[in-house]
Amino acid sequence: METYDIVVIGGGPAGFPAAIQAARMGARALLVEKSGQLGGTTTLNRVSFPGIFHAWGRQIIAGIGWDVVKRTVELEGGELPDFSAPPEQQWRHQVRLCPVLMAALIDEDLRMSGCELMLHTMPAAIEKSDEHWRIQLCGKEGLFAVQSKWIIDATGDANAAHLAGCPLKPRNEKLQPGTLVFSFDGYDPQNIDIDALNKVALSARANGELEPGDFGWHGDSLAHLVHSRGKNSIHTTGIDAFTSAGKTTAELKSRAALLRVFRFLKTQPGFENLSVAWAAPECGVRETRIIDGESTITYEDYLHGKRWPDAVSYSYYPIDLHTDHGLRKEMLAEGVVSTIPLSAMIPRGVGQFLAAGRCASGDQLANSAYRVQGTCMGMGQAAGAVAALASQVGITNAQQVDYAKIRQAVVAEGAIFPD
């Protein structure tokens, strides 16, 4: 049985920085990813505009994730936004990039770090055995086992934490809807009579030809969908992607929504040549499960920029709670930047385990903000450093790792550590 210092499960925005950080520190690391490419939300789900890395005119998240984002833009010959001043709308500081190039650059960075990789692989069972975790993996060839001193759950869904018996927060609120990201082509938005289109669309919604989620968080108008050519405009409601059955429902419902909208628009003036330029292969999921951590980031903590004593990364994004009926959005007050504590990534009462990314411990409103890609990259890199340091000296409790050494390790790889 192969033995690792660290196994990272999930190769998205939190997972790949965690794995690369740990491997660059000399740990024997394995990254396990269920799909055929790394990058997760940015690449697989085609939310290829990660953010936010800057706040109030200064950079607050950098390091491994930011480096690959920046190099992707440079390689394609694109331009980064002007980060010198806060924009009126926060999305203007998100970075537009080519997801295909980003995935390839992550592959390159991972290979150069020495981290091992298994794509098309998922955990089937996780149990503690002495001072190691025994992880049963399911690959195309069947089941096989590895063992590791530490596990980092970067699945976004707390799937590994669930298998390992870590406590999860009870699901009291309705989960946020998902979104299939796609791009329409074959029409000129400037030639579309939006008022006339909306009148017909509302009638179509009333008779069941369209559904409320097809209007996304934009209420009673298809204007955003038309002008953006789709992108992340629609909502797939009533899903729970924590299980394979739930994820199957999400995929089927989201593709049905795309087909429904396409069929409707195709019959409207100006859309005679409508086509689908591209669509993400998977429905993007905003929320599933969250660990019950040694600490929990609350709405008030996040909104007021609490400075946690064990903060390991920054976060800057508005409260961004998507619902079946719209969007609850709250901007942070001028000058406020939030922080992410290490203790929120530690499942309560469980050693040698970290959860990085959107499954870190927080309430629903706080999670709606810190779940975004830039924050997850910062969290993941910090988690990789903590696990690597702990495995080197045989520490089983992440909170016992020397805080100064965590700072030193991530700053050496370009990260920005909280003051």
C-alpha positions as CSV (number, residue, x, y, z in Angstrom):
1,M,0.0,0.0,0.0
2,E,1.4,3.4,-1.0
3,T,1.9,5.8,1.9
4,Y,1.8,9.5,1.7
5,D,2.3,12.4,4.0
6,I,-0.7,14.2,2.6
7,V,-3.6,13.2,0.4
8,V,-5.6,16.2,-1.0
9,I,-9.0,15.2,-2.3
10,G,-10.4,17.6,-4.9
11,G,-8.3,19.5,-7.4
12,G,-10.3,22.8,-7.6
13,P,-9.3,26.3,-6.4
14,A,-8.5,25.0,-2.9
15,G,-7.1,21.6,-3.8
16,F,-4.4,22.4,-6.3
17,P,-2.7,25.1,-4.3
18,A,-2.8,22.8,-1.2
19,A,-1.2,20.0,-3.1
20,I,1.5,22.1,-4.7
21,Q,2.3,24.0,-1.5
22,A,2.8,20.7,0.4
23,A,4.9,19.1,-2.3
24,R,7.1,22.1,-2.6
25,M,7.8,21.8,1.1
26,G,9.1,18.3,0.6
27,A,6.0,16.3,1.6
28,R,5.0,13.2,-0.3
29,A,1.6,14.4,-1.6
30,L,-1.1,12.9,-3.7
31,L,-3.9,14.9,-5.3
32,V,-7.1,13.0,-6.1
33,E,-9.6,14.5,-8.6
34,K,-12.9,13.0,-9.7
35,S,-12.9,14.6,-13.2
36,G,-10.4,14.7,-16.0
37,Q,-8.9,18.1,-15.3
38,L,-7.7,20.3,-12.4
39,G,-9.1,23.8,-11.6
40,G,-12.6,22.8,-10.6
41,T,-15.0,25.8,-10.7
42,T,-12.7,27.8,-12.8
43,T,-12.0,25.3,-15.5
44,L,-14.6,22.4,-15.3
45,N,-17.6,24.6,-14.4
46,R,-16.3,27.4,-16.7
47,V,-16.6,30.1,-14.0
48,S,-13.5,31.4,-15.7
49,F,-13.4,34.8,-14.0
50,P,-11.8,34.1,-10.6
51,G,-11.7,36.6,-7.8
52,I,-11.3,38.6,-5.8
53,F,-7.6,39.0,-5.1
54,H,-7.6,42.8,-4.4
55,A,-9.4,45.0,-1.9
56,W,-9.4,48.8,-1.5
57,G,-6.5,49.3,-3.9
58,R,-4.2,46.6,-2.6
59,Q,-3.7,42.9,-3.2
60,I,-4.8,40.7,-0.3
61,I,-4.6,37.2,-1.9
62,A,-1.6,36.0,-3.9
63,G,0.5,32.9,-4.0
64,I,0.1,29.7,-5.9
65,G,-3.4,30.3,-7.2
66,W,-2.9,33.9,-8.1
67,D,0.3,33.0,-9.9
68,V,-1.4,30.6,-12.2
69,V,-4.2,33.0,-12.8
70,K,-1.8,35.8,-13.8
71,R,0.3,33.6,-16.0
72,T,-2.8,32.3,-17.8
73,V,-3.8,35.8,-18.7
74,E,-0.2,36.7,-19.8
75,L,0.2,33.5,-21.9
76,E,-3.0,34.4,-23.8
77,G,-1.9,38.0,-24.3
78,G,-4.7,39.4,-22.2
79,E,-4.8,42.2,-19.7
80,L,-5.5,42.2,-16.0
81,P,-8.1,44.6,-14.6
82,D,-7.0,47.9,-13.1
83,F,-6.8,47.1,-9.4
84,S,-5.6,50.5,-8.3
85,A,-9.1,51.7,-7.1
86,P,-12.2,49.9,-5.9
87,P,-14.8,49.4,-8.8
88,E,-18.4,50.3,-8.4
89,Q,-19.3,46.6,-9.0
90,Q,-17.0,44.0,-7.5
91,W,-17.1,41.6,-10.5
92,R,-15.0,44.1,-12.4
93,H,-12.0,43.0,-10.4
94,Q,-12.6,39.3,-11.3
95,V,-10.0,38.1,-13.8
96,R,-11.2,36.9,-17.2
97,L,-9.1,34.0,-18.5
98,C,-8.9,30.9,-20.7
99,P,-9.9,27.9,-18.7
100,V,-8.2,25.5,-21.0
101,L,-4.8,27.2,-20.6
102,M,-5.3,27.5,-16.9
103,A,-5.9,23.8,-16.5
104,A,-2.7,23.0,-18.6
105,L,-0.7,25.4,-16.5
106,I,-1.9,23.8,-13.2
107,D,-0.9,20.4,-14.7
108,E,2.6,21.8,-15.3
109,D,3.0,23.4,-11.9
110,L,1.8,20.2,-10.2
111,R,4.2,18.0,-12.2
112,M,7.1,20.3,-11.4
113,S,6.3,20.3,-7.7
114,G,6.6,16.6,-7.5
115,C,3.1,16.0,-6.3
116,E,1.5,12.8,-7.6
117,L,-1.9,12.9,-9.3
118,M,-4.8,10.6,-9.9
119,L,-7.6,11.9,-12.1
120,H,-10.9,10.1,-12.6
121,T,-10.6,8.9,-9.1
122,M,-12.9,9.3,-6.0
123,P,-12.7,8.2,-2.4
124,A,-15.0,5.3,-1.5
125,A,-14.2,4.9,2.2
126,I,-11.9,6.6,4.8
127,E,-11.0,5.3,8.2
128,K,-8.4,6.0,10.8
129,S,-5.8,3.3,11.4
130,D,-3.2,4.0,14.1
131,E,-1.6,7.3,13.1
132,H,-2.6,7.1,9.5
133,W,-5.8,7.5,7.5
134,R,-6.6,4.5,5.3
135,I,-8.3,5.8,2.1
136,Q,-10.0,3.4,-0.2
137,L,-10.1,4.9,-3.7
138,C,-12.2,4.0,-6.7
139,G,-10.5,4.3,-10.0
140,K,-11.4,3.0,-13.5
141,E,-9.7,-0.3,-12.6
142,G,-11.6,-0.7,-9.4
143,L,-11.0,-0.2,-5.7
144,F,-7.5,0.3,-4.2
145,A,-6.2,1.7,-1.0
146,V,-3.5,4.2,0.1
147,Q,-2.7,5.6,3.5
148,S,-1.7,9.0,4.6
149,K,-0.7,11.0,7.7
150,W,-3.0,13.9,6.7
151,I,-6.0,14.5,4.6
152,I,-7.2,17.8,3.1
153,D,-10.8,17.8,2.0
154,A,-11.0,20.2,-1.0
155,T,-14.0,18.7,-2.5
156,G,-16.2,21.8,-1.8
157,D,-18.9,19.4,-0.7
158,A,-17.3,17.9,2.4
159,N,-17.5,14.5,0.8
160,A,-14.2,13.3,2.3
161,A,-15.0,14.8,5.7
162,H,-18.3,12.8,5.6
163,L,-16.6,9.6,4.7
164,A,-14.0,10.1,7.5
165,G,-16.7,10.6,10.1
166,C,-16.1,14.3,10.7
167,P,-19.0,16.3,12.1
168,L,-20.9,18.3,9.6
169,K,-23.2,21.2,10.3
170,P,-26.9,20.4,10.2
171,R,-28.6,21.6,7.0
172,N,-31.2,24.0,8.3
173,E,-31.4,26.4,5.4
174,K,-32.5,25.9,1.8
175,L,-29.5,25.3,-0.3
176,Q,-28.5,27.8,-2.9
177,P,-29.4,27.0,-6.6
178,G,-26.7,25.9,-9.0
179,T,-25.9,27.3,-12.4
180,L,-24.8,25.7,-15.7
181,V,-22.5,28.2,-17.4
182,F,-22.8,28.5,-21.1
183,S,-22.4,30.9,-24.0
184,F,-24.9,31.6,-26.8
185,D,-24.0,33.0,-30.2
186,G,-25.6,33.9,-33.5
187,Y,-27.3,37.1,-32.6
188,D,-26.6,40.8,-31.8
189,P,-27.8,41.9,-28.3
190,Q,-28.1,45.4,-29.6
191,N,-30.8,44.3,-32.1
192,I,-33.0,42.7,-29.5
193,D,-36.1,44.5,-28.2
194,I,-35.7,43.5,-24.6
195,D,-39.1,44.9,-23.5
196,A,-40.9,42.9,-26.1
197,L,-38.9,39.8,-25.3
198,N,-39.6,40.0,-21.6
199,K,-43.3,40.4,-22.3
200,V,-43.3,37.1,-24.3
201,A,-41.0,35.4,-21.8
202,L,-43.2,36.2,-18.8
203,S,-46.2,34.7,-20.7
204,A,-44.1,31.7,-21.4
205,R,-43.2,31.4,-17.7
206,A,-46.9,31.6,-16.8
207,N,-47.8,28.7,-19.2
208,G,-44.9,26.6,-18.1
209,E,-42.8,27.0,-21.3
210,L,-40.1,28.7,-19.1
211,E,-39.4,28.3,-15.4
212,P,-38.6,30.9,-12.8
213,G,-35.0,29.8,-12.5
214,D,-34.5,30.5,-16.2
215,F,-34.5,34.2,-15.3
216,G,-31.8,33.6,-12.7
217,W,-31.5,36.2,-10.0
218,H,-32.7,38.9,-12.4
219,G,-36.4,38.7,-11.5
220,D,-38.7,39.2,-14.4
221,S,-36.2,40.0,-17.1
222,L,-34.0,38.1,-19.6
223,A,-31.9,41.2,-20.2
224,H,-28.8,40.0,-18.4
225,L,-28.9,36.6,-20.2
226,V,-29.3,38.3,-23.6
227,H,-26.5,40.9,-23.1
228,S,-24.0,38.4,-21.5
229,R,-25.0,35.7,-24.0
230,G,-25.7,33.4,-21.1
231,K,-22.7,32.8,-18.9
232,N,-23.9,32.4,-15.2
233,S,-27.3,33.8,-15.8
234,I,-29.7,31.0,-14.9
235,H,-30.6,29.2,-11.7
236,T,-31.0,25.5,-11.3
237,T,-33.2,25.3,-8.2
238,G,-34.2,22.5,-5.9
239,I,-31.0,20.5,-6.0
240,D,-28.7,19.0,-3.5
241,A,-25.4,17.9,-5.1
242,F,-23.9,16.3,-2.0
243,T,-24.7,12.8,-3.3
244,S,-24.2,11.2,-6.7
245,A,-28.0,11.0,-7.1
246,G,-28.4,14.7,-6.2
247,K,-25.6,15.7,-8.6
248,T,-27.3,13.7,-11.3
249,T,-30.5,15.6,-10.7
250,A,-28.5,18.9,-10.9
251,E,-26.9,18.0,-14.2
252,L,-30.2,16.9,-15.8
253,K,-32.1,19.9,-14.6
254,S,-29.4,22.4,-15.6
255,R,-29.1,21.0,-19.2
256,A,-32.9,20.9,-19.4
257,A,-33.0,24.6,-18.5
258,L,-30.4,25.4,-21.2
259,L,-32.5,23.5,-23.8
260,R,-35.7,25.2,-22.6
261,V,-34.2,28.7,-22.9
262,F,-32.6,27.9,-26.3
263,R,-35.9,26.6,-27.7
264,F,-37.8,29.6,-26.5
265,L,-35.3,32.2,-27.8
266,K,-34.9,30.4,-31.2
267,T,-38.5,31.3,-31.9
268,Q,-38.1,35.0,-31.1
269,P,-37.2,37.9,-33.5
270,G,-33.4,38.4,-33.7
271,F,-32.6,34.9,-32.6
272,E,-33.1,33.0,-35.9
273,N,-29.4,32.0,-36.0
274,L,-29.0,31.3,-32.3
275,S,-26.4,28.7,-31.5
276,V,-24.6,27.4,-28.4
277,A,-20.9,28.4,-28.6
278,W,-20.0,26.3,-25.6
279,A,-21.3,25.0,-22.3
280,A,-19.6,23.7,-19.1
281,P,-19.7,20.0,-18.8
282,E,-21.0,20.2,-15.3
283,C,-23.5,22.3,-13.4
284,G,-21.7,24.7,-11.0
285,V,-22.7,24.2,-7.4
286,R,-22.7,27.0,-4.8
287,E,-23.5,25.0,-1.7
288,T,-23.8,21.5,-0.3
289,R,-22.3,20.7,3.1
290,I,-20.0,22.5,5.6
291,I,-17.9,21.0,8.4
292,D,-18.6,21.7,12.0
293,G,-15.3,23.3,12.8
294,E,-13.3,24.2,15.9
295,S,-14.5,27.7,15.1
296,T,-17.3,29.0,12.8
297,I,-17.2,32.1,10.7
298,T,-20.5,34.0,11.2
299,Y,-22.2,36.6,9.0
300,E,-21.2,39.3,11.6
301,D,-17.6,38.1,11.7
302,Y,-17.3,38.3,8.0
303,L,-19.2,41.5,7.4
304,H,-17.2,43.4,10.0
305,G,-13.8,42.0,9.1
306,K,-13.0,40.1,12.3
307,R,-9.3,39.6,12.8
308,W,-9.1,36.0,14.0
309,P,-6.0,35.3,16.1
310,D,-5.3,32.2,14.0
311,A,-6.1,33.8,10.6
312,V,-4.2,32.2,7.8
313,S,-5.6,34.0,4.7
314,Y,-7.7,37.0,3.7
315,S,-11.1,37.1,2.0
316,Y,-12.8,39.9,0.2
317,Y,-16.2,39.4,-1.5
318,P,-19.7,40.6,-0.8
319,I,-22.3,38.5,0.9
320,D,-23.7,36.7,-2.2
321,L,-26.6,34.5,-1.3
322,H,-28.4,33.1,-4.3
323,T,-32.0,32.1,-3.7
324,D,-34.9,30.7,-5.8
325,H,-36.2,34.2,-6.1
326,G,-33.2,36.4,-6.5
327,L,-29.9,37.4,-4.9
328,R,-29.1,38.8,-1.4
329,K,-26.0,40.9,-1.8
330,E,-24.3,43.0,0.8
331,M,-21.0,44.9,0.1
332,L,-18.4,45.1,2.8
333,A,-17.9,48.6,4.3
334,E,-15.1,50.7,3.0
335,G,-11.7,49.5,4.2
336,V,-13.1,46.2,5.5
337,V,-11.3,43.0,4.6
338,S,-12.2,39.7,6.2
339,T,-9.9,36.9,7.4
340,I,-10.2,33.1,7.4
341,P,-9.0,31.3,10.6
342,L,-7.2,28.0,10.6
343,S,-9.7,26.7,13.2
344,A,-12.5,27.0,10.7
345,M,-10.8,24.4,8.6
346,I,-10.4,21.9,11.4
347,P,-13.3,19.5,11.9
348,R,-14.3,19.6,15.6
349,G,-12.5,16.8,17.5
350,V,-10.8,15.3,14.5
351,G,-7.0,15.3,14.1
352,Q,-4.8,15.0,11.0
353,F,-7.6,16.4,8.8
354,L,-8.3,19.8,7.3
355,A,-11.2,21.1,5.1
356,A,-10.2,23.9,2.8
357,G,-12.5,25.9,0.5
358,R,-16.2,26.3,0.6
359,C,-16.8,23.4,3.0
360,A,-14.8,25.3,5.7
361,S,-16.9,26.0,8.8
362,G,-19.2,29.0,8.6
363,D,-22.9,30.0,8.6
364,Q,-24.7,30.2,5.3
365,L,-24.4,34.0,4.8
366,A,-20.7,34.0,5.5
367,N,-20.1,31.0,3.4
368,S,-21.9,32.7,0.5
369,A,-19.0,35.2,0.4
370,Y,-15.9,33.1,1.3
371,R,-16.8,30.3,-1.1
372,V,-15.4,32.2,-4.1
373,Q,-12.3,31.1,-6.0
374,G,-9.8,33.6,-4.8
375,T,-10.5,33.0,-1.1
376,C,-10.5,29.2,-1.7
377,M,-7.0,29.5,-3.3
378,G,-5.7,31.3,-0.2
379,M,-7.3,28.8,2.2
380,G,-6.0,25.8,0.2
381,Q,-2.4,27.0,0.1
382,A,-2.4,27.6,3.9
383,A,-3.9,24.2,4.5
384,G,-1.1,22.6,2.4
385,A,1.5,24.3,4.5
386,V,-0.1,23.4,7.8
387,A,-0.4,19.7,6.8
388,A,3.2,19.6,5.5
389,L,4.6,21.1,8.7
390,A,2.6,18.8,10.9
391,S,3.6,15.7,9.0
392,Q,7.3,16.7,9.2
393,V,7.3,16.7,13.1
394,G,4.5,14.2,13.8
395,I,1.9,16.7,15.1
396,T,-1.7,15.4,14.9
397,N,-3.4,18.7,15.9
398,A,-3.3,21.4,13.3
399,Q,-3.6,24.1,16.0
400,Q,-0.3,23.0,17.5
401,V,1.7,23.9,14.4
402,D,4.0,26.8,14.8
403,Y,2.1,29.8,13.5
404,A,5.3,31.6,12.5
405,K,6.4,28.7,10.4
406,I,3.0,28.6,8.6
407,R,3.5,32.3,7.7
408,Q,7.1,31.6,6.6
409,A,6.1,28.7,4.4
410,V,3.3,30.4,2.5
411,V,5.0,33.7,2.1
412,A,8.0,31.8,0.6
413,E,5.5,30.7,-2.2
414,G,4.2,34.2,-2.8
415,A,1.2,34.2,-0.5
416,I,0.0,37.2,1.5
417,F,-0.4,36.3,5.2
418,P,-2.8,38.3,7.5
419,D,-1.2,40.9,9.7
